[in-house]
Amino acid sequence: MAASILPPSEIYAGDSWPGVPLVSIRPNNAVPTVALAAAKVIFFSSEDGPLSPAHTLESPTDILLNSPTAWDLSVKKAILPLQPGEWTLRLSTTDAQNETRTWLTGVVTIL
């Protein structure tokens, strides 16, 4: 998977997180043969032991499926209702055959 631009790893509480302008999913350098049906980004606390979801961004409200057959999507900017600390994010998709897979993980620090 390749993302054209990844968001900054640190933002101040109350500031807009810029989202991810373009994510193009290409497993094995090829577009999947089944269309993209949904996507979500889940933020988990990185400091509380077992991961429990703290905030979720989902399609179609927060994530645009720019081209479901080409597997291109954009995560809109958002003000994250997260307390200061370190947060793990996971971007996952569900395809038209209801298969879910995580493609991207990262860490965002709220200052």
C-alpha positions in Angstrom: 0.0 0.0 0.0 1.2 3.5 -0.7 0.0 6.8 0.7 1.0 10.0 -1.1 1.2 12.1 2.1 1.0 10.9 5.7 -0.3 13.2 8.4 2.1 14.8 11.0 2.8 12.6 14.0 2.2 15.4 16.5 -0.7 17.9 16.8 -2.0 20.1 19.6 -5.3 19.2 21.3 -8.1 21.0 19.5 -6.2 21.6 16.3 -7.3 19.9 13.1 -5.7 16.7 12.2 -5.1 17.0 8.4 -6.3 13.5 7.5 -4.7 11.6 4.7 -5.3 13.3 1.3 -4.8 10.1 -0.8 -4.4 6.4 0.0 -4.0 4.1 -2.9 -4.1 0.4 -1.9 -2.1 -1.9 -4.2 -1.4 -5.3 -2.6 1.3 -7.0 -4.7 1.4 -3.9 -6.9 -2.0 -4.6 -8.3 -5.5 -3.2 -7.7 -7.7 -5.8 -5.9 -10.3 -7.5 -8.1 -13.2 -6.9 -5.6 -14.5 -3.4 -5.2 -13.9 -1.4 -2.0 -17.1 -1.1 0.1 -16.1 0.8 3.2 -13.1 2.2 5.2 -12.4 3.4 8.7 -9.6 4.8 10.8 -9.7 3.8 14.5 -7.7 5.6 17.1 -6.6 3.6 20.2 -4.8 4.7 23.3 -1.2 3.6 23.2 -0.8 3.9 26.9 -3.6 1.9 28.5 -2.5 -1.7 27.8 -5.1 -3.6 25.7 -6.2 -1.5 22.8 -9.8 -0.1 23.1 -11.2 2.2 20.4 -11.3 5.9 21.5 -12.5 7.5 18.2 -13.4 6.3 14.8 -13.6 8.0 11.4 -15.7 6.1 8.8 -16.9 6.2 5.2 -18.9 7.8 3.8 -18.9 10.7 6.4 -15.2 11.0 7.3 -13.6 9.0 4.5 -14.2 9.4 0.8 -14.0 6.3 -1.4 -12.7 8.3 -4.4 -12.6 5.2 -6.6 -14.0 2.0 -5.1 -12.8 -0.1 -8.1 -9.3 1.5 -8.0 -9.1 1.3 -4.2 -8.3 5.0 -3.8 -9.6 6.8 -0.8 -9.1 10.1 1.2 -9.4 10.6 4.9 -10.9 14.0 5.6 -9.3 16.4 8.1 -10.9 16.3 11.5 -10.7 17.7 15.0 -10.0 14.6 17.1 -11.7 14.4 20.5 -8.6 12.8 22.1 -6.8 13.7 25.3 -3.1 14.6 25.2 -1.0 11.5 24.8 0.1 8.9 22.3 -2.6 7.3 20.1 -2.3 4.4 17.7 -4.3 4.6 14.4 -5.3 1.9 12.1 -6.8 2.3 8.6 -8.8 -0.7 7.6 -11.1 -1.5 4.6 -14.0 -3.8 3.9 -14.5 -5.0 0.4 -17.7 -5.9 -1.5 -17.3 -9.6 -0.3 -17.2 -8.4 3.3 -13.5 -9.1 3.8 -11.9 -6.7 6.3 -8.2 -5.9 6.4 -5.9 -3.4 8.1 -3.5 -1.7 5.6 -2.0 1.2 7.5 -1.0 1.8 11.2 0.7 4.7 12.8 1.0 6.8 15.9 -0.3 10.3 16.5 0.8 12.3 19.6 -1.7 14.8 20.9 0.2 17.6 22.7 
